[in-house]
Amino acid sequence: MSGFNLLHLVSQGQPVKLKACGLPSGTCRSKKTWPKSFPEEELRKRLSPMQYQVTQQKGTESAFTGKYTDNKEEGTYHCVVCGAPLFTSDKKFDSGSGWPSFFDLINKDSVTLTDDFSYGMHRVEATCSQCGAHLGHLFDDGPRPTKKRYCINSSSLNFKAKNGVSEEVEASGGAGQSPPSSKNEEL
């Protein structure tokens, strides 16, 4: 189905005014408008190739491959780009989707939502409200009380355990933790 036919079907034949960014909703935002910004060169050095692809190029990691998909520890999930707190483990649930899923945010302003019409469908994109990093998408099929499912790429997150052991210490095998298995490591 062509993009025009899909738009015609979605709009039920009614005229749709297109905004400058090309999206019917007009939800277009430049990375220059985010409170925190980082030079591309710095991000390419600091992030893994997968983290860069997901957060800066709106990529998606393969289902069931992310390091936080099955994480059961208590703690806080932060943006991998700027470190902003986004989600807490008490709001994480197993959706069976293959990506970490959360039914609520750490606070209502931690994530920015915009319409995403890529791949011939309408979804709601979730981005970090501080730096604009792509996190994943929001769906309306989550559990109560919100009935929301923030389907988030592990590659866009860093996790800090409630016991204070940061991901970097765990990754080096310190603090009595075993190093992560190669199955869950990023590219």
N, C-alpha and C positions, 0 to 999 in steps of 0.2 A: 504494500500500500504506500502510495507516495505521501510525502509530507503534506501536500495540499489536500489530498483526500482525507488524511487523518485529521487535519485541522478543520475541514468541512464537517466531518463526522462529529468531532468533539464539540464544535460550536453550533451544531444542529442547523447548519445552513445560514446562521446569522452572521452579519458582517463582524469581523474582528479587527480592531484597530491595532496595528503593529507599532511598537515603540522603536526607538532608534537602535536598540540592541538586538532587535529581531524576535524577541519573545512577546507573545500576546499579552502577558501579564505586565511586561515592562520591568521585570525584576532583573536589572542589570547593575552590577556594582564592580567598580574597578578596584584592584588590589591597592591602589594609591589612597583609597579612602579608609583603610583599616587603621586603627590606633597604633598598631605595631607593624613595621615592615622590615624586611631583611633583604640585602642584596642577593641576587640570584647566585652569584659566585659563592657566597658564604653558605647558602642553603645546599648547593651541590656538594660542597666539602663536608658539611656537618651531617647531612641526612644520607641514609643508604639510598641506592638507586630506587628501590621499591617505595620507600618513604617519600622521596622526591616525586616519583610518578603519581602516587596517590594524592598527596597534599597539594602539589603545585600544578599537576596536569589532569586532575580529576579522574585518576585511575581507580581501579578496584582490584584488590588482591583476590586470588582464587578462594573459593569457599572452603572452609575447614582447614586452612593453612596458616591462619594468623596466630601469633603467639598468645593472644588473650581470649581466643574463642572459648577455651575451656578453663580459664583462670577462675578459681574459687576463693582466692585470698581476699581478705578485707582490705580496703584501701581506696585510693583516689586515682582516677584516670585523668591525665593531663594532655594537652595538645603537644605533639612531638616537636612542633615548630617553635612555639613561643612559651610553652610551659603553663598556659592558663588552665586552671582546674575546670573540668567539663562534667564528669560523671563520678558517682560513687558506687562501690561494689554492692551496697544494699539496694540499689535500683537496677542491678543487672539481672537478667533472666536468660534462661536457655530457650531461645526461640526455635532452635533446630534449623536455622537459616544458614549456618556456617560462618557467621560473623558475630562478634560481640554485640549483644542487644541490650538496650536500656529502656526502661519505661518512663524515666524522667531525668531532668538535668540537675546539676549541682545547684544552679540558680537559673531563673528564667532568662537572664541576659548572657549566658555563657555560649550559646549557639545562635547563629543567624540562619534563618530558613529562607530559601528562595526557590522559585519554580524552576524545574529542570525538564526540558522537552527533548533531551537527547535520546537517540535510539528509537524515535518514533513513538514515545510514550510520555506521559506526564508523571513526574515524581517530584518530591520535595527534597531539595539538596540541603544538607546540614553542613555548615562551615563554622570554624572557630570565629567568634565575634571579635576577637582581639587581632588576629593576623590574617583571617580569610582562608586559612588552610581548609581544603576539602576533607571532610571527615567521613561522610557516607550519606545516607538518606533517611528520611522519616516516613513511616507508614502508620496507618490507622488500624492496625491489627494486633496491637499489644494487649497486655493484661490490664485489669483494673488496678488502680483507680483512674489512670490517664487514658487507657486504651491506645497508647502510642507505643511505637517500636522504633527507637533510634538504632538503625542498623549501621554499625560503625566499623571501618577498617582498622584492624589492629595496628597497621603500619602508621596510622595517624595519631597513635596514642603512646604515651609513656605511663607506666603504672608505679605508684608509690604505695607500698604496703602500709597498713595501719601501724605495724610494729616499728615503722621508721626505716626499715631496710629499703633502700632505693633500688631501682632496676639495675643501675650501673654496678652496685656491689654484688647483686645476685648474678649478673652476667659474668663477673670475673670469678665467680665461685667462692666469694668471701662470705662471712657471717654464717658459716655452717650450711650454706645453700649449695646444692649441686648445680653445675652449669646447665643451661637449657639444652634440650636434645636438639640434634641437627635437624630433626623433622620440622621444628617450629621456627628455625632461624630464618631471618629475612635474607633476601638476595644480597 
